[in-house]
Amino acid sequence: MQTLESNGRISHRAKTVFSVFGVEPRRIGGTEMFARELSKQLADRGWQSVLCFLSEPKDEVRAFLDLPNVSFEALPNSTNGNFAARMNLMRLTAKNHPQILHLHYVSFISLYPWAARLRSVPKIFFTDHHSRPEGYQQSAAAIWKQAAARVIGNPFTKVICVSDYGYQCMTSVGLLPRDRYQMIYNGVDLSRVVTDDSAGQRFRQRFSIPEDRQIVTQVSWMIPEKGISDFLKMARSVASQRQDVQFVLVGDGVHREEYMKDAEALGLSDRITWTGVIDDPFAEGIFHGADVVCQFSRWEEVFGWMIAEAMAHAKPVVATRVGGIPELIRDGVSGYLVDRGDTRAMSRRVLELLGDGDLRRRMGEAGRETVSEKFDLQTNVAQLIESYGIV
């Protein structure tokens, strides 16, 4: 059935967007909020939304995503793009008959687009969510790699980049014609950002954080690329100068036990709270309870979702000047930018914020305004749907 009009827009006969996310839906985070907002806006236009994760969501996450126009699928091996994964994708597209396939958190260089094309999927999108290695330099790929990538990626209708940094990285490599790329920022669901003084109090009580301590938080995987060691060094320096601070690390990862031992060796055992994964950071008061939020990434962060979420909650952020992070934070206005690994500057900026409540409020308000202007999920998803060509 022909589903594309002569102007490149989707006709009224096309009704399904199939979104593949190469992640486990274990918490209500940025990906899940994006998936829900996308489904809501598709429903407003009379479209169905198929959400396909590594596994089907359960319990609270499923309830959050389960709108009338939503159905769920699972593609357990979607991240590796092997033969079995391609066959499973072809099976699922044959079952759901999507007019648009959108790939997230899978490899850009894979045969997924051709698998979809073989099932006559008219439009195929890819979003680049990948941060680059520390010190990554943008440069054109070898001619033979460009040629191979253009064959493999030829079915892509559009590649979405979630920051200008990501756009520059993708276009400089030369794997596809420049007009195939589009920059659309990730966003924050501002409808879920509510003023609730009790949320921060509940968070403190849940993790037994004393009332007289200010809270410095980082929300991230517990991996070297997220600068956890730098956070611990900052914490030791700040703790040596102030007794009224509790440091909170939210998240999990294969290095968590190692970092906990490092914290103990630094004499920080009673000054650091390890929460593990929080199912719904917005509802459970992580940002409500924080006085200062940090993100000390060492790799080239392509966006910085947790930074935008903290700013939406009017919290000042101290973060590293890497990747796309400077697109979120205006240094000295909505937070502070520091050089990668510069723990002295990290400590100095955190201490400055802890000691000045008016400064925290000013920066927090400036951050919230920035999110409203640039990182509103509803606005940015509407831009994506326009890119889909949905009437």
C-alpha positions in Angstrom: 0.0 0.0 0.0 1.4 3.4 -1.0 1.6 5.5 2.1 3.7 8.5 1.1 2.2 11.5 -0.6 4.0 13.3 -3.4 5.1 16.1 -1.0 6.8 13.6 1.3 4.2 13.7 4.0 2.4 10.7 5.5 -1.1 10.2 4.2 -4.2 9.7 6.5 -3.9 5.9 5.9 -0.7 5.6 7.8 -1.4 5.1 11.6 1.5 3.6 13.5 4.9 4.7 14.8 7.1 1.8 16.0 9.8 3.1 18.5 12.7 0.8 19.4 14.6 1.7 22.6 17.7 -0.4 23.3 17.3 0.1 27.1 15.5 -1.7 29.9 12.4 0.2 31.1 13.2 0.0 34.8 12.4 3.5 35.9 10.5 6.6 34.9 13.4 8.5 33.4 14.0 10.8 30.5 13.5 8.0 27.9 10.2 6.9 29.4 8.9 10.4 29.7 9.9 11.0 26.0 8.0 7.8 25.0 4.9 8.8 26.9 4.9 12.3 25.5 5.4 11.0 22.0 2.5 8.6 22.4 0.2 11.3 23.7 0.9 13.6 20.8 0.5 10.7 18.3 -2.9 9.9 19.9 -3.9 13.5 19.4 -3.3 13.0 15.7 -5.1 9.6 15.5 -1.9 7.5 15.5 -0.9 4.3 17.3 2.4 4.1 19.2 4.3 0.8 19.6 7.0 1.0 22.3 9.6 -1.7 22.0 12.2 -2.0 24.8 14.8 -4.7 25.6 12.0 -6.1 27.8 8.4 -5.2 28.4 7.9 -2.6 31.2 6.4 -3.8 34.4 4.4 -2.3 37.3 4.8 1.5 37.8 6.7 2.0 34.5 4.1 0.2 32.5 1.3 2.1 34.2 3.0 5.3 33.3 3.4 4.4 29.7 0.1 2.6 29.1 -2.0 5.0 27.2 -5.0 3.9 25.1 -3.1 4.1 21.8 0.0 2.3 23.2 1.1 -1.3 22.7 4.3 -2.9 23.9 6.9 -5.2 22.3 10.2 -6.5 23.4 13.4 -6.9 21.4 15.8 -8.4 23.9 19.0 -8.2 21.8 18.4 -5.0 19.9 21.6 -3.3 21.0 23.9 -5.8 19.2 22.2 -5.7 15.8 23.1 -9.3 15.0 21.2 -11.7 12.7 18.8 -12.8 15.3 18.0 -9.2 16.3 17.4 -8.3 12.6 15.1 -11.2 12.2 13.2 -10.3 15.3 12.8 -6.7 14.1 11.5 -7.9 10.8 9.0 -10.1 12.6 7.8 -7.3 14.8 7.5 -4.8 11.9 5.5 -7.4 9.9 3.2 -7.9 12.9 2.6 -4.2 13.6 2.8 -2.7 10.0 4.3 0.6 11.0 4.6 3.5 8.7 7.5 5.0 10.7 10.2 3.1 12.5 12.4 5.1 15.0 15.5 3.6 16.4 17.0 4.8 19.8 20.0 3.5 21.7 21.2 1.0 19.1 24.2 1.1 16.8 24.1 3.6 13.9 26.1 1.2 11.7 23.7 -1.8 11.6 21.5 -3.5 9.1 18.3 -2.5 10.9 17.3 0.1 8.3 17.6 -2.5 5.6 15.6 -5.0 7.6 12.9 -2.5 8.0 13.0 -1.6 4.3 12.6 -5.2 3.4 9.4 -5.1 5.4 8.3 -2.0 3.4 8.5 0.4 6.2 8.2 3.8 4.4 10.1 6.0 6.9 13.0 5.1 9.1 14.5 7.5 11.8 17.5 7.1 14.0 18.3 9.2 17.1 22.0 9.5 18.2 22.0 9.4 22.0 25.6 8.3 22.2 28.2 10.3 24.2 31.8 10.2 22.8 34.9 9.0 24.5 37.0 11.5 26.5 38.9 13.8 24.3 37.0 12.8 21.1 38.0 14.9 18.1 35.6 15.4 15.3 37.0 14.4 11.9 35.9 12.9 8.6 35.9 9.2 8.3 38.0 7.4 5.7 36.5 7.5 2.2 35.8 3.8 2.2 34.0 4.0 5.6 31.9 6.9 4.3 31.0 4.9 1.2 30.1 1.8 3.3 28.1 3.8 5.8 26.1 5.5 3.0 25.1 2.2 1.7 24.2 0.8 5.1 22.4 4.0 6.1 20.7 4.8 2.8 17.2 3.8 4.0 17.4 6.4 6.9 14.9 9.2 6.3 16.4 11.3 9.0 19.0 11.1 11.8 18.0 13.1 14.8 20.8 14.7 16.9 20.0 15.7 20.5 22.4 18.6 20.8 24.4 20.8 18.5 27.5 19.0 19.7 26.0 15.7 18.5 25.0 17.3 15.2 28.5 18.6 14.6 29.9 15.1 15.5 27.6 13.3 13.1 27.9 15.7 10.2 31.7 16.0 10.4 32.2 12.3 10.0 30.4 12.4 6.6 28.5 9.1 6.8 25.4 10.5 5.3 24.5 13.6 3.3 24.2 16.6 5.6 20.5 17.1 4.8 19.7 13.8 6.4 20.5 15.2 9.9 18.4 17.3 12.1 19.0 18.7 15.6 16.2 18.4 18.1 17.1 18.7 21.8 16.1 16.2 24.4 13.5 17.6 26.7 12.0 17.6 30.2 8.4 16.9 31.0 7.6 20.2 32.7 4.1 19.0 33.6 5.7 16.6 36.1 7.9 19.3 37.7 5.8 20.5 40.7 6.5 22.6 43.7 6.3 20.2 46.7 8.3 21.1 49.8 7.3 17.8 51.4 8.9 15.8 48.6 12.4 16.9 49.7 11.5 16.2 53.3 10.4 12.6 52.4 13.6 12.0 50.5 15.6 13.1 53.5 13.6 10.8 55.8 13.8 7.8 53.5 17.6 8.0 53.5 18.1 9.2 57.0 19.8 12.5 56.0 20.0 14.9 59.0 17.9 18.0 58.8 20.8 20.3 59.4 22.8 19.1 56.4 22.7 20.7 52.9 22.6 18.2 50.1 25.0 18.0 47.1 23.8 15.4 44.6 24.9 13.7 41.4 22.5 11.4 39.5 24.2 9.1 37.1 25.6 5.7 36.4 28.3 4.6 38.7 31.0 4.4 36.0 34.3 6.1 35.4 32.9 8.1 32.5 30.6 10.0 34.8 33.4 11.3 37.0 32.4 9.5 40.2 36.0 9.6 41.5 36.1 13.3 40.9 32.9 13.7 42.9 34.4 11.8 45.8 37.5 14.0 45.8 35.3 17.1 45.7 33.3 15.7 48.6 36.4 15.1 50.7 37.6 18.7 50.1 34.2 20.3 50.8 33.6 18.0 53.9 36.9 19.1 55.3 35.7 22.7 55.3 32.0 22.3 56.1 30.3 19.8 58.5 26.8 20.5 57.4 26.9 18.8 54.0 25.6 15.4 52.9 26.7 14.1 49.5 24.2 11.9 47.7 25.0 9.7 44.7 21.9 8.4 42.9 22.2 5.5 40.5 23.9 2.1 40.1 26.5 0.5 38.0 29.2 -2.2 37.9 31.7 0.1 39.7 29.5 1.1 42.6 31.0 -1.3 45.2 34.5 -0.1 44.2 33.5 3.6 44.7 31.9 2.8 48.0 35.3 1.4 49.2 37.0 4.5 47.8 34.7 6.7 49.8 35.4 4.8 53.0 39.2 5.1 52.4 38.7 8.9 52.0 36.9 9.0 55.4 33.5 9.8 53.8 31.5 6.8 55.0 29.0 8.8 57.1 29.0 11.8 54.7 27.9 10.0 51.5 24.5 8.5 50.9 24.2 5.8 48.1 20.6 5.5 47.0 20.9 3.0 44.2 18.4 3.4 41.3 15.4 5.6 42.1 12.3 4.5 40.2 10.9 7.9 39.7 13.3 10.8 40.5 10.7 13.5 40.0 8.1 12.0 42.3 10.5 10.7 44.9 12.1 14.1 45.7 15.7 13.7 44.5 15.8 17.2 43.0 13.4 18.7 45.6 15.8 17.7 48.3 19.0 18.9 46.6 20.7 22.2 47.3 23.4 21.8 44.5 23.4 19.3 41.7 26.7 18.1 40.1 27.5 16.3 36.8 31.3 15.7 36.6 31.3 13.7 33.3 34.7 12.8 31.9 33.5 11.6 28.5 32.0 14.0 25.9 28.4 14.0 27.1 26.1 14.3 24.1 23.4 16.1 26.1 23.0 15.8 29.9 19.4 14.8 30.7 19.9 14.9 34.5 21.3 18.5 34.2 18.2 19.6 32.4 16.0 17.9 34.9 17.8 19.6 37.8 17.5 23.0 36.1 13.8 22.4 35.6 13.5 22.0 39.4 15.3 25.4 39.8 18.6 23.8 41.1 22.0 25.3 40.3 24.3 22.8 38.6 28.1 22.5 38.7 29.2 20.5 35.7 32.2 19.8 33.4 32.8 21.7 30.2 32.5 18.7 27.9 30.5 17.6 24.9 27.0 19.2 24.8 26.9 20.3 28.4 27.8 23.9 27.7 24.6 24.1 25.6 22.6 23.6 28.8 24.4 25.7 31.4 25.3 29.4 31.0 28.4 29.6 33.1 27.9 32.0 36.0 24.2 32.4 35.2 22.4 29.1 35.6 25.4 27.2 37.1 29.1 26.8 36.8 31.2 25.0 34.2 34.5 23.5 35.3 37.3 21.7 33.4 37.2 17.9 33.3 39.0 16.5 36.3 39.6 19.9 38.0 38.5 18.9 41.5 39.8 22.1 43.0 37.4 24.2 40.8 34.6 21.7 41.5 35.1 22.1 45.3 35.4 25.9 45.0 32.2 26.3 43.0 30.2 23.9 45.2 31.4 25.7 48.4 30.4 29.1 46.8 26.9 27.9 46.1 26.5 26.2 49.5 27.4 29.5 51.2 25.0 31.7 49.3 21.3 30.9 49.3 20.5 34.0 47.1 23.0 32.8 44.5 21.5 29.4 44.5 18.0 30.8 44.0 19.1 33.2 41.2 20.9 30.4 39.3 18.0 28.0 39.9 15.5 30.4 38.4 17.8 31.1 35.4 18.1 27.4 34.8 14.3 26.9 35.0 13.8 29.6 32.4 16.4 28.0 30.1 14.6 24.7 30.2 11.3 26.3 29.5 12.8 28.1 26.5 15.0 25.3 25.0 14.2 21.9 26.6 10.5 21.7 27.0 9.6 18.1 26.1 6.2 18.9 24.7 7.6 21.5 22.3 10.5 19.3 21.2 8.4 16.2 20.6 6.0 18.3 18.5 9.1 19.2 16.4 9.9 15.6 16.0 6.4 14.7 14.9 6.6 17.5 12.3 9.9 15.9 11.1 8.0 12.6 10.8 5.7 14.4 8.3 2.6 13.5 10.2 -0.4 15.6 9.1 
